[in-house]
Amino acid sequence: MKSNKNSFTALEQQDMKYHDYLDYWVCECGNFEKEDGFMACTETGDLISPFGAFYGRCERCGRVFHIGRRQIIGINPNPDRGRF
């Protein structure tokens, strides 16, 4: 299966926001867990199993964020979805 690492673009790091009324992270595009949600991914935004993942990807816009730091690091609008 062909990898789409070329579609990852690094962005200036910025903190994830929180929903105004709920305890959910909110992406810059307005997506949060109860809407389109987030998927576990690699540092370049390619989807992986969620067990032990350090990165997440917004399923609406493709922004990639570091889970532990809660910071957006880049965007990958066309990830390698592998088996997921």
C-alpha positions as CSV (number, residue, x, y, z in Angstrom):
1,M,0.0,0.0,0.0
2,K,1.4,3.4,-1.0
3,S,2.2,5.9,1.8
4,N,1.0,9.5,1.4
5,K,3.7,11.1,3.6
6,N,4.0,13.8,0.9
7,S,0.6,15.1,1.9
8,F,1.7,16.1,5.4
9,T,2.4,19.7,6.0
10,A,4.0,21.0,9.2
11,L,2.2,23.9,10.8
12,E,3.2,26.4,13.5
13,Q,2.4,24.5,16.8
14,Q,-0.7,25.7,18.6
15,D,-2.6,24.4,21.6
16,M,-5.9,22.5,21.1
17,K,-8.9,24.4,22.4
18,Y,-11.6,23.0,24.7
19,H,-15.4,23.0,24.0
20,D,-17.2,25.9,25.8
21,Y,-19.6,23.6,27.7
22,L,-18.2,20.1,27.5
23,D,-14.8,18.6,28.5
24,Y,-13.7,17.9,24.9
25,W,-10.8,19.0,22.8
26,V,-11.9,21.1,19.8
27,C,-9.9,21.3,16.5
28,E,-9.4,24.7,14.8
29,C,-12.1,23.7,12.2
30,G,-14.6,23.3,15.1
31,N,-14.7,19.5,15.1
32,F,-14.7,17.6,18.4
33,E,-15.1,14.0,19.6
34,K,-18.9,13.9,19.4
35,E,-19.0,15.2,15.8
36,D,-16.6,13.8,13.2
37,G,-14.0,12.9,15.9
38,F,-10.4,12.1,15.9
39,M,-8.4,9.0,14.9
40,A,-5.0,7.7,16.1
41,C,-2.2,8.4,13.7
42,T,1.5,8.6,13.1
43,E,3.5,11.8,13.3
44,T,2.7,12.4,9.6
45,G,-1.0,11.8,10.0
46,D,-1.2,8.2,8.6
47,L,-3.8,6.2,10.5
48,I,-2.7,3.5,13.0
49,S,-4.2,1.4,15.8
50,P,-5.1,3.5,18.8
51,F,-3.2,1.4,21.3
52,G,-0.1,3.4,22.4
53,A,-0.6,6.2,19.9
54,F,1.1,9.5,20.5
55,Y,-0.7,11.5,17.7
56,G,-4.3,12.1,16.6
57,R,-5.8,13.3,13.4
58,C,-9.0,15.4,13.0
59,E,-11.4,13.5,10.7
60,R,-12.9,16.7,9.4
61,C,-9.9,18.8,8.3
62,G,-6.9,16.5,8.7
63,R,-5.0,18.5,11.3
64,V,-2.5,16.3,13.2
65,F,-1.9,16.9,17.0
66,H,0.4,15.5,19.7
67,I,-1.9,13.9,22.3
68,G,0.3,14.4,25.3
69,R,1.1,18.0,24.6
70,R,-2.3,18.8,23.1
71,Q,-0.7,20.7,20.3
72,I,-1.5,20.8,16.6
73,I,1.7,20.1,14.7
74,G,0.6,19.8,11.1
75,I,-2.1,18.7,8.6
76,N,-2.6,15.7,6.4
77,P,-5.8,15.9,4.3
78,N,-5.1,12.6,2.5
79,P,-3.7,10.1,5.0
80,D,-2.7,6.5,4.3
81,R,-5.7,4.7,5.9
82,G,-4.1,1.2,5.9
83,R,-6.6,-1.2,7.4
84,F,-8.5,1.4,9.4
